[in-house]
């Protein structure tokens, strides 16, 4: 009996030791990766600050781990800076062949790991001729793989952006539209919102609405109202109403009330709560929604999260 207990205790101790060693190894790997990434971020910031093309050419990554760290550093710089010199960043990416490296890693990866490589690829877009190889990922069952593959293709070939968006086989989600809007903010896509709002493709109309909402374009109000009142696609009309609420415009209630009445209960309730959260008065909400939705909005407005009445006795 004692021998069996001794063997059991030894096995538990050995298993614990193996787990601790594995955890320590993973921590050490992550720490070294973070050190490499910070090193590259600091060097890239120095290059951008001094506009030094020769220093950019001296940033090299010869191993797989160093290329991974350099790609992550470039992605960090692109996501956290505005107006960075894309020419210098392209020099760093091209001479280290980061686009080929990331495409090769994505090809052998799967799931969210593949999505991560494609996400990094949006910051170091491949040549337009190579971007066609990413089309197969837009048919993936993983939504993150699909949108990052599409984003990388758009960044690689901006002139074909409208065509690729129109051919995208899935409905764009709010997350997808946010990712594409991020490319617009970086100045990578020459897309105007007005042609999108009048296009027959629902994805393009929703992208146009997302651009209007993201950039706060008040001049698009008439287009947005028209879509909200007349669009045959219920999801697009719902998105147009959310855009109107986000812009804070006055709402032409009568026609929109009739349109909202055609929505299902879940969609009406979510839309009503969104109008309340955007600060619209209960009178405006009552003119657009029926009693059950208005009651939800009234509770939200009266809650501590949206209280606009100061109850401090000192005031």
VENZI-V135577 format. One record per backbone hydrogen bond with DSSP energy under -0.5 kcal/mol. NH is the residue of the N-H (numbers start at 1). CO is the residue of the C=O. Records with the same first field share a line. If there is no record, write none. Layout:
NH: CO, CO
This chain:
5: 1
6: 2
7: 3
8: 4
9: 5
10: 6
11: 7
12: 8
13: 9
14: 10
15: 11
16: 12
17: 13
18: 14
19: 15
20: 16
21: 17
22: 18
23: 19
24: 20
25: 21
26: 22
27: 23
28: 24
29: 25
30: 26
31: 27
32: 28
33: 29
34: 30
35: 31
36: 32
37: 33
38: 34
39: 35
40: 36
41: 37
42: 38
43: 39
44: 40
45: 41
46: 42
47: 43
48: 44
49: 45
50: 46
51: 47
52: 47
53: 51
56: 52
57: 53
58: 54
59: 56
60: 58
67: 63
68: 64
69: 65
70: 66
71: 67
72: 68
73: 69
74: 70
75: 71
76: 72
77: 73
78: 74
79: 75
80: 76
81: 77
86: 84
89: 85
90: 86
91: 87
92: 88
93: 89
94: 90
95: 91
96: 92
97: 94
98: 93
101: 97
102: 98
103: 99
104: 100
105: 101
106: 102
107: 103
108: 104
109: 105
113: 110
114: 110
115: 111
116: 112
117: 113
118: 114
119: 115
120: 116
121: 117
122: 118, 119
123: 120
124: 120
130: 127
131: 127
132: 128
133: 130
134: 131
135: 132
137: 134
138: 134, 135
139: 136
140: 137
143: 141
146: 142
147: 143
148: 144
149: 145
150: 146
151: 147
152: 148
153: 149
154: 150
155: 151
156: 152
157: 153
160: 157
161: 158
164: 160
165: 161
166: 162
167: 163
168: 164, 165
177: 173
178: 174
179: 175
180: 176
181: 177
182: 178
183: 179
184: 180
185: 181
186: 182
187: 184
188: 183
189: 183
190: 188
191: 189
196: 192
197: 193
198: 194
199: 196
205: 201
206: 202
207: 203
208: 204
209: 205
210: 206
211: 207
212: 208
213: 209
214: 210
215: 211
216: 212
217: 212
218: 216
220: 217
221: 218
224: 220
225: 221
226: 222
227: 223
228: 224
229: 225
230: 226
231: 227
234: 232
237: 233
238: 234
239: 235
240: 236
241: 237
242: 238
243: 239
244: 240
245: 241
246: 242
247: 243
248: 244, 245
249: 244
252: 250
253: 251
256: 252
257: 253
258: 254
259: 255
260: 256
261: 257
262: 259
263: 260
268: 264
269: 265
270: 266
271: 267
272: 268
273: 269
274: 270
275: 271
276: 272
277: 273
278: 274
279: 276
280: 275
285: 281
286: 282
287: 283
288: 284, 285
289: 285
294: 290
295: 291
296: 292
297: 293
298: 294
299: 295
300: 296
301: 297
302: 298
303: 299, 300
306: 303
307: 304
310: 308
311: 309
315: 312
